[in-house]
Amino acid sequence: MDIWRIFGDGVHGASAALLKYQPGANIPRHRHEGVEIIVVLRGSQTDEQAIIAVDELRVHHLHTGHSVRSDDGCLVLVWEQPVVFEGPGQKQSIAHIGPPAPNIASSPNAADFAMLSACRAASPSRCWPA
Protein backbone atom coordinates (compact mmCIF):
# COMPACT_ATOMS: atom_id res chain seq x y z
CA MET A 1 0.00 0.00 0.00
CA ASP A 2 1.19 3.51 -0.78
CA ILE A 3 0.46 6.37 1.64
CA TRP A 4 0.52 10.07 0.74
CA ARG A 5 0.14 12.17 3.88
CA ILE A 6 -1.96 15.32 3.49
CA PHE A 7 -1.39 16.46 7.06
CA GLY A 8 -0.30 14.91 10.35
CA ASP A 9 2.04 12.00 10.89
CA GLY A 10 -0.43 9.24 11.82
CA VAL A 11 1.00 8.99 15.34
CA HIS A 12 0.23 12.28 17.12
CA GLY A 13 -3.33 13.53 16.72
CA ALA A 14 -5.45 13.76 13.62
CA SER A 15 -4.08 13.07 10.18
CA ALA A 16 -5.34 12.74 6.64
CA ALA A 17 -3.91 10.76 3.75
CA LEU A 18 -4.58 9.17 0.42
CA LEU A 19 -4.12 5.40 0.60
CA LYS A 20 -3.56 3.43 -2.57
CA TYR A 21 -4.16 -0.30 -2.18
CA GLN A 22 -2.64 -2.52 -4.85
CA PRO A 23 -4.85 -5.46 -5.93
CA GLY A 24 -4.93 -8.01 -3.12
CA ALA A 25 -3.56 -5.57 -0.51
CA ASN A 26 -4.77 -5.71 3.06
CA ILE A 27 -4.35 -3.99 6.40
CA PRO A 28 -4.25 -6.36 9.38
CA ARG A 29 -6.77 -6.07 12.20
CA HIS A 30 -6.38 -2.75 14.00
CA ARG A 31 -8.21 -0.64 16.59
CA HIS A 32 -9.07 3.02 16.15
CA GLU A 33 -7.86 5.39 18.87
CA GLY A 34 -10.34 7.98 17.57
CA VAL A 35 -12.81 8.41 14.75
CA GLU A 36 -11.83 7.36 11.23
CA ILE A 37 -13.66 8.76 8.19
CA ILE A 38 -12.96 7.30 4.76
CA VAL A 39 -14.17 8.03 1.25
CA VAL A 40 -13.40 5.49 -1.48
CA LEU A 41 -12.36 7.48 -4.56
CA ARG A 42 -11.65 4.54 -6.86
CA GLY A 43 -12.25 0.78 -6.60
CA SER A 44 -13.58 -0.81 -3.41
CA GLN A 45 -12.43 -2.23 -0.11
CA THR A 46 -13.93 -4.78 2.24
CA ASP A 47 -13.92 -5.16 6.00
CA GLU A 48 -15.82 -7.46 8.37
CA GLN A 49 -18.94 -5.30 8.03
CA ALA A 50 -19.37 -4.62 4.31
CA ILE A 51 -17.94 -3.77 0.93
CA ILE A 52 -17.23 -0.04 0.69
CA ALA A 53 -17.57 1.02 -2.94
CA VAL A 54 -16.46 4.08 -4.89
CA ASP A 55 -18.06 7.35 -3.69
CA GLU A 56 -19.11 5.81 -0.37
CA LEU A 57 -18.27 7.37 2.98
CA ARG A 58 -17.71 5.23 6.08
CA VAL A 59 -17.19 6.24 9.71
CA HIS A 60 -15.44 3.97 12.22
CA HIS A 61 -15.87 5.11 15.80
CA LEU A 62 -13.50 5.28 18.79
CA HIS A 63 -12.23 1.85 19.94
CA THR A 64 -13.76 -0.06 17.02
CA GLY A 65 -11.58 -2.47 15.13
CA HIS A 66 -11.46 -4.18 11.76
CA SER A 67 -9.18 -5.53 9.06
CA VAL A 68 -9.38 -4.21 5.50
CA ARG A 69 -8.65 -5.71 2.10
CA SER A 70 -9.05 -4.65 -1.51
CA ASP A 71 -9.24 -7.50 -3.99
CA ASP A 72 -9.00 -5.25 -7.06
CA GLY A 73 -7.14 -2.29 -5.54
CA CYS A 74 -8.55 1.10 -4.54
CA LEU A 75 -7.76 4.71 -3.72
CA VAL A 76 -9.11 5.97 -0.40
CA LEU A 77 -9.11 9.36 1.29
CA VAL A 78 -8.87 8.89 5.06
CA TRP A 79 -9.08 11.24 8.04
CA GLU A 80 -8.20 9.52 11.28
CA GLN A 81 -6.72 9.51 14.70
CA PRO A 82 -3.88 7.02 15.30
CA VAL A 83 -4.62 3.30 14.99
CA VAL A 84 -3.06 0.39 16.89
CA PHE A 85 -2.56 -2.95 15.15
CA GLU A 86 -3.78 -5.97 17.11
CA GLY A 87 -2.15 -9.36 17.28
CA PRO A 88 1.38 -10.62 17.97
CA GLY A 89 4.10 -8.33 16.69
CA GLN A 90 1.62 -5.80 15.33
CA LYS A 91 1.51 -3.17 18.07
CA GLN A 92 2.44 -0.24 15.85
CA SER A 93 0.86 2.78 14.30
CA ILE A 94 0.01 2.82 10.60
CA ALA A 95 2.45 5.74 10.35
CA HIS A 96 5.30 3.26 10.78
CA ILE A 97 4.50 1.72 7.41
CA GLY A 98 6.27 4.80 6.11
CA PRO A 99 6.01 6.80 2.93
CA PRO A 100 6.29 5.03 -0.41
CA ALA A 101 9.27 5.40 -2.66
CA PRO A 102 8.57 8.02 -5.32
CA ASN A 103 6.76 6.43 -8.24
CA ILE A 104 5.07 8.63 -10.82
CA ALA A 105 3.00 5.73 -12.17
CA SER A 106 1.34 4.97 -8.81
CA SER A 107 1.04 8.52 -7.48
CA PRO A 108 -2.38 10.15 -7.14
CA ASN A 109 -2.88 12.16 -10.28
CA ALA A 110 -4.83 15.22 -11.35
CA ALA A 111 -7.81 13.01 -12.21
CA ASP A 112 -7.94 11.71 -8.61
CA PHE A 113 -8.00 15.23 -7.22
CA ALA A 114 -10.50 16.35 -9.87
CA MET A 115 -12.76 13.48 -8.81
CA LEU A 116 -12.61 14.67 -5.20
CA SER A 117 -13.38 18.26 -6.25
CA ALA A 118 -16.33 17.10 -8.36
CA CYS A 119 -17.63 15.03 -5.46
CA ARG A 120 -17.42 18.04 -3.14
CA ALA A 121 -19.27 20.21 -5.67
CA ALA A 122 -22.01 17.65 -6.33
CA SER A 123 -22.60 16.40 -2.81
CA PRO A 124 -20.63 18.23 -0.10
CA SER A 125 -22.23 16.24 2.69
CA ARG A 126 -20.92 12.95 1.22
CA CYS A 127 -17.37 14.08 0.58
CA TRP A 128 -14.42 14.77 2.79
CA PRO A 129 -14.47 18.40 3.92
CA ALA A 130 -12.32 21.00 2.19
N, C-alpha and C positions, 0 to 999 in steps of 0.2 A: 504494500500500500504506500502511496505517496501522500505526503502531508505538506500543504502550503499554509503556513500560519498567517492569518490576517491581523490578529493582535493577540497578546498574551503569550505565555510559554507553555500552557497546559499543566503547569505544576502549581502556580501561585495565583489563585483567583480565576476570574472568568477569562475565557479565550474563545477565539473563533478561528476556523480553518476550513479550507477545502480539502476533502479526503477523496483520493482517487483509488478505488479498489480495482485491481486487475481481475480478470475472470478467475473465479475459484478462490479469491482472497477471503480471509476471515479474520475477525478480531475475537480472541478468546473471551470467555466469561469475565465480566468486570462489573463493578458496582459504582454507581454515580454518587459522588460526594456533593452534588448539587443538581440543579435542573440541567437537562440536556435538551436542546431543540435542534432538530435536523430537518432539512429540506433536501429531497432527492432531486438533483438537477438533470441527471441522465442515468438510464438503467434502472435497476432495482436492487434492494437488499432485503434480507430476511433475518428475523430474530425469532425467539420462541413464541412471540405473540402473533406475528403476521408478516406478510410481504409488504414492503413499503415501496411503492412505485413512483415513477417520475412525477414531479409536481406535488407530491404529498408531503405534508408536514407531520412530524411526530414529536411528542414531548415525553421524555422519561423523567420521572420525579426523583427527588432526593432519596437516596438509599435503595433505589431499585437496581436490579442487575439483569444482564442479558449477555448473550454472545451474538455476533453478527456475521453474516456471510453474504457474498454476492456471487452467484453462480456465473453470471455473464459480465460482471464488472459494473461499476457505477461511479458517478461523481456526486458527492454529498457536501452540502454546506452545513457546518455544525457550529453551534454556540453551546459552550458547556463550562461547567466547573470541572476540577480535576476528577479523574476516574482512578480506581484501584483495581488491578487485575486480581482475580481470585484463583486459588489453586496453587499447588506446589511450584515454587520458583517463579511465580508470576506477580509478586507484590511490587509492582512498579506503575508509574504513571505512563499514560500514553505518550507523554512528551518525550520519554526516553527512547521511543522508537527512532526519533531523530528526523532531521530534514532529509529529503531525497537528494541524490546526486542530481545536478542540473541535467535536464533532458528535455530539449525543445519539443520532441515528439509527444511526450506524455504530460507536458505542462498544461494547465488550464489555458484556454485560448480566448480570443475576443468573442467567439460565438458563445462560450460558456457564460461570460460576463453579460453579454447581450441577452441571453436567455433569462438570467436573473433580473436584469433591468426590465425586461418585458413582463416578467411575472409580477414584479412590484407594481408596474403601471396597471396591469389588468386586474390584479387581485391583491392589494396591499395586505389584507388581513391574513392571506395564506402564505406570504413570502417573508423571508427573513428581513427584519427591519433595516432601513438604510443607516 
